Amino acid sequence: MMRHATTAIAALLLVAAHAAVQVVVETKTFHAQGRGPRVEVNMAIIAGSAIALPNSAGFMQARVEALTLLEQNGAIKAFAKTEVLGPERLDSVQVDLLHQEFFDVAPGSYELTIELRDLNGDTTRTFYQAPLAVGALPEGLSISELLFAERIIPAEEGRPGKFGYQVVPLLSDYFPSSIGVLEFYAEVYGGDRHFGTDSLYLLTTQIESAEKAGVFSSYKRIQRMKARPAEPVMAHFDIAQLPSGNYLAVVEVRNKRGELVSRREQFFQRNNRVAYNYDLQAMSGIELTNTFAGAFTDADSLAEHINSLRPIADPLERKIIDDRWKDRDMEMMRRFFYSFWANRNPDPEAAWAAYRHEVIKVNKLFGCRVQKGYETDRGYVYLKYGPPNTMMDRFNEMDSYPYTIWHYYRAGKYTNRRFVFYQPDLVSSCLQMLHSEVPGEIQNPRWNQILHSRNTPMPNVDPTQVGTSSGERANEFFNDPR
């Protein structure tokens, strides 16, 4: 048995070994005028990890108890205990449960502890712990941390707000094509001390490429501001046409002469899987001499690299890949290869280099006698969705085929999804995808029966369960990844 865990976003994530509830946690610190630091503890309980049951009104609803503690030198400095309720629904659709706690504390070092219990489930609890450093407001002008937002709306009466607004946090730095707007919030402090009360300065919000310095395209907004003790910054960008790539959300303060005074940035990743249009006539005009694509001289090598793009290609691109694999037209391959990456990233060469690194890794991990790693089902899933958060490998069960269960906290736009791979031939090391919870991938509700048909033929009628301890373990590993 092997266990692997990875972190895909800046927010920290922790799941108890046997807990049903899974949570993403992010903390941000702002400064409330006259009260000092205000710590925001933002958490998203992953969709599907909390059980939804009928409430008193007959609606399906998840209920989770959240206990949040801030401790310093063993003493509790702040705490909150809240029952977090999911939306009332008549269908089975699950959504993340968003919860926020706000604590006014003195500057210093703390230990953050979160304890979650599914009120519709058993008594098993999920624990999250992390150190938390809370700084004092710096002298002079400064900019707070940036907070990505699902939306920024007028604050409801009685709810904590920021300058009259409620910022609903987005606990991710990954923006798939389903998200067409980038919103973020920050605060500028000490403008009056630095510039003089009501003096003018320039406030800039922008999106930059993380690989190359400078603003990306036209994603820049400049405002003339009058200096005051604290200034809220609310940025809104339409990113429907922002190509895939790594970016920075940036807030800058400059004086009237345009000189930079302070800057704050936050990394995010864009995956804009649009239907790309490949105009062969327009592609013929691309000058490739001094590009990474123009450096290829061997047709077989370039065809192999193009074939490795299949896991992340859309249907039209896969058709082009098949055509180029057959004809080995060197110029068309170069043009397609360059256009493929230029469509996805403002720095296509860096994007290809990063992907090639993953292909090499996948070839080593999952390659087998008859397939390269990227051609296998596990390689395809790894390259398309990234590394799984957990892998449960069971290659030596006596009454089942060798299998592994991969669990993703997020697979593309979906949360809490699993893949089951197995080895039905017992000879090669090539594992096939048997079942997935991601729409569009193979789905097989009888996956556990098939796993355990190695020694026992499957009946014509689906059994309610596999009547072996190994079958029970497979269900346990699937429902409770570890």
N, C-alpha and C positions, 0 to 999 in steps of 0.2 A: 504493500500500500504506500502511495506517495501523496504528499500534500504540497500544494503550491499556492501562494497568495501574491497578488500584485495590487498596486494602487494606481488607478487610472486617472484620478482627478486630484486637485489640490486639497479638497475637503478630506478629512480623515474618516475612515469607515471601520467599524468593528462589529463583529457578530459573535455572540456567545456560542460555545461549542454545540449546545443542544437547543438553542433558542429559535422560536419561530419568527420573532421580530428582528428585522434587519434595518439599520439606520445609517444615514449619512449625516455627519455633524460638521458644522462650520462656525467659527467664532469670529466676530468683528468687534473692534473697539472704536467708539466715537466719544466725543467729549461734550457733555451737557453743560451749557454756560452756567456758572455759579455752583455746579454740583460735582464737577470732576469727571473722571472716566465713566462711561456707560458701556458695559459689556453686553453684546447681543449673542445669545446662544441659539443658533438656527439649526433645526434638525428636520430631516425628511425621512419618514418611516416608509420603507420601500413597498410599493404596491404589491399586494398579494401575500406579503409576509405577515400581515395582521389578519385575523379571521373576521369575516363579516357575517353577522347573524341578525335575524329579525329583531328590531327594537320594539318598544311598547306600541308604536304606531303601525307596526307591520313592515317597515322599511328595512332593507339590508344596510347594516352600519357596522363599521369597525370601531372598537373602543380600546384605547391603550392608555395605561397609567404611566406618566413620565415624572420621575423624581430627578431634579437637577440640583447639584450641590457645588458650591465653591468653597474650598477649604484652604487654610493657610496655617502651616505648622501644626496640623492636626486639629485645628479649631474651625468649625463651620462659620464662614463669614456671610454667606447668603445661600438661600435655598428656595425652591418652589416645587410644589407637587400639584400636578394638573392631570385631569382626565381629557385626553385628546380624542375627539370624535371625528370620524370620517363623515363624508357626505351621505345623506340618506338616499338610497337608490332602490329601484325595483328590479334592476338587471344585475348581472354578475360582474360588470366592468369594475376593475380595481384601479384606484389612483393613489399616488403617494399622499401620505398624511403630513402636512406641513405644520410645524409648531415652533414658536419663538418664546424665549424667556429673556428678560432684560434685568440687569443688575447694576446698580450704582455702587461702585467699590473704590477703595483707595488704590493708588498705584502700588504694584508689588507683584510677587510671584505666587501663583495659586495652583491648586490641583482641581481640575474639573472632573466631576463624576456624574454620569447619567445612568439611571436605572430604569429600564422599560419592562412593563409587564402587560401581556395581552389579556385584557379583561374578559374576552370571549374564549380564551384558550385555557391552558393549564397554568400552573404556578411557576413555570420556568421563566427566568428573567434574563434580559440582555443588559450587559454592563459595558459602558464606554468610559475610559479614563484617559486623560491627557494633561500635561502641564499647560498652564496658561500664564503668559507674561502680560501684565497690564502696565503700560507706560504712562508717565505724566505728560501733560500737554507741553510740547517744546516751546522754548522762547522764540519769539519772532513769528514768521509766517510758516505754516505747515499745511499739509494735505493729509486727510484721513485715508484709511484703507478704502479700496473700491469694493462695492457690494453689487454683484450682478442681481438683476431683478426680473421676476416674471412680469411684474407690472408695478407701476407707481401711481397711486390713486389718492384722492383726498381721504384723510384719516377719519374714521368713524368716531363719534363722540364716546369718550371713555376708554379708547384704545391708545396704547403708546404710539406716538407719531414723531415724525421728523419735520419740523417747521410746517406743520399742518398737513403732512402727507404720510401715507402708509406705504412703506416699501416692502413688497412681498418678495422675499429672497428666492433666487434661483441657485440651488446648491449644486452647481456643476460649472466646469470650464469647458465643456464639450457642447457645441452647438450644431446639431444635425440640420438637414435641409428643412425639416418640419418646423424649425424655429426661424421665422423670417424677420424678427426684430431683436436688436441688442439694446437693452436698457441697463444702465448702471447708475449707482448713487455714490456720492462722496461729499465731504465737507472741507471747506477751506477755513483755517483758523488764523487769527492774528493779522488779518489784512489791515486793520486800523492801526496796529502798532508799527507795522512795517511801512505802509504808505502814508498814513495819516487818515483820520476819519473822513469818509466821503471822497477821498482822492480816487482818481480813476486808475484802473489796471485792466489787463487783458486776461480773460479766462478762456482756455482752449480745451475742448474735448475732441479726441480723435482716435482713429484706429490705425495702427502701424503694423507692418510686417515684422514678425519676430526674427526673421532671418536677415532682412535688409533694413538699414536705418531709413527713417522717413515715413511720412504719411502714406497710407495705401489709397491710391486713387483720390476720390473726392470726399473721403470720410473724415471731414474736419469741420468743427463749428467754433467760431470765435465770438465772444461776447465782451462788451465793455461793462465793467462792474464798478460800483462804488464800494470802497473798502469799509468793512465793519468787522466786529469781533468774530462772527461765524457766518459763513455763506454756504447754503446747500447747493450741490451740483447734481442736476438730473439730466442725464444724457439719453438720447433716443436716436438710434440709427436703423434705417431699413437695410438689412443685410441679405435680402432675398437673392441678390446677384453677387454677393461676396463669395469668391471661389474658395474651395477647400484649401486649408493651410493653417499655419500657426501665426497668431496675431497677438498684439498688445492693445488693450483698452487703456487710454492715457488721459490724464488730467494735468494740465500745465498752467502755471501762473507766470505771467510776464509783466514787466513794467511798461510804461507808455512808450519807451524806446524799443520795445520788442525783446528786451534781454530777459533770459530765463531766470526766474527767482526760485521756483520750486516745481517739482514734478513727481507724480505717482503713477505707477502702471500696474496692470494685472494681465497675466497671460490667459489666452483662451484658444481653443482649437475649433476650427470650422470644418465640417464635413458636408459639403453641399452637393449631394448626389442628384444633380439635375440630369435630364436627358440631353446628353451632349450631341451637338450637330457637327458632323464631319463633312464639310464641303470639299470633295476631292479636288475640284478646280482651284479653290482658294488655297488648299494645302500645297498645291504645286508651286505657289509663289513664296513659300516660306524659305528664307535663307538659313541653311543649317550648317554652313561651313564652320563657323566658330562656336557651335553649340555642342553640348554633350552628346546629342543624337547624331551629329555629323561625324563624331569621332569613331563610330563603329565601321569596321571594314569587312567583317566576316558575316555573311548572310545567316549561316546556321546559328551563330552566337546571338545575333540580334533577334532572330526568330524565337529562340529559346527565352530571351528576356521578355519579349512581347507575350509569349504564351504564359509566362508567370504572372501576368496582369489579370488573368481570368477571374480570380476570386474577388477582385474589387471593380470589375468592369460591368457596365450595364449591357442589356441585350444587344443593342446595335454594335457596341464595341466588341462584344464576343464574336459577332458575325465577322467583323473586320479582322479580328485576331485569327479566326479560322481561315479566312481567305489568304492572309499574309503567311500563315504557316504552310499553306499549300504552294503558293507561287514564289515565295522567297524574293519578291521584287524589292531590291535593296532601297531604292529611293522612296517607294511607298511606305516601306517599313520605317524608315527614318522619319518621314513626315508624320505618320500616325503616332509613332513613339513619342515624338516631341509634343504633338498636339494633345495626346492623352494627359501628359503631366502639366502642360501649360493651361489646360482647362481646369485643373484642380488646384493649382498653387501658383502664386506670383513668382516663386523661385522654383521652377520645374526641376532643375538639376538637383537641388537639395532634397526635393520631395522624392525623386527617384532614388537617390543615395540612401535615404532613410528606409524606403520600402525594400530596396535591394538587401539591406542589412537584415530585415525581417525574413525575407525569402531564404537567405543563407541559413538563418537560424532554424526556420521551418524544415528546410531540406535535411538538416542534421538531426532534428528531433523526430521527424515523422516519415522520412524517406524509407522505402522498403524495396524489395527485390524488383518489383515491376513498375513502380511509380516513384517519381521525385516527390519530395515532401509537399510542395505546393499543389501537386496533383491529387493528393490524398484528401479524404473528407476532413480529417483533423487539420491539415494544413490550410484547406479552404476556409474553415471556420476561424482559425487563428488569424489569418490574414484579413478576413472580412470584418470580424468583430473585435480583434485584439486578443491578448492573452486572457484566459478565464480567471476569475477570482479564486476558484478552487477546482482541483482535479482529484477525483476519487478513482484510483486505478485498482481494478480487481482482475488480475491476469492469471490467478492460480486457483480459482474456485473449482471444486471437483464436479459439481453438478450444473455448471453454467459455462457458456462460452466466455472467453476472456473479454472483459469490457471495461470501459471507463466512463464516468459521468462528469461532465463539465458544467460548472455553474457560473453564470454571469449576473452580477448585480444589475448591469445594464448592457444589453446587446443592441447596439444602434439606438432606436427610440424606445425600445421595450425594456422593462425592468423585471428582475427576478426570473430569468429564463435558463433552461437547462438543455443540454445535448447529451444523448447517449450514443456511444460508439461501441462496436463489438467486432470480434474476429471469428466469423463463422467457419472459415476453412481450416483453422487450427494449424496452418502450415506457414503462411507468410506472416509478416508483421504488419500487414496493411489492415487497418481497422475501417469498417464502414459505418456511416451514420445510420443509426437505427431509428432514432426518434429525436424530435426537437420541439420545443414550445414556442419557437419563433415563427410567426406567420410567413409562409412562403418557403419554408424548409420542410424536410420530410417529417411527417407526423404519423405516429403509429401507436395507438392506444394499447396494443398488445405487446409492447416492447418487452415487458418483464417475462411474459409467457414465451416469447421467442428466445430470449436469453437462456431460459431454462429448458428449452426443447432439445438440448444437446443429448441427454440420455432418456428423455421422456417425450414421446411425440405429443404434439398439441392436439387436443380434442377439437371437434368441429364447432362446438359451442364454446364461446369464451368463458373460462372460469372466472369466478369473482376474484380469486387471488391465487398466487403460486403457493402451493402447500408445502414449502420447504423453508428451513431456516435461512438458506442462501437467498431465496426469493424475498423473504421478509427483510433481509439486510439490504437487498437492492432497492426495495421501496424506501427503506429508511435513508439510504444514501441519497436517493433522488429527492425525497421530501425534506431532508434535513442535511444539506451539504455542509461539509466540514473540511 
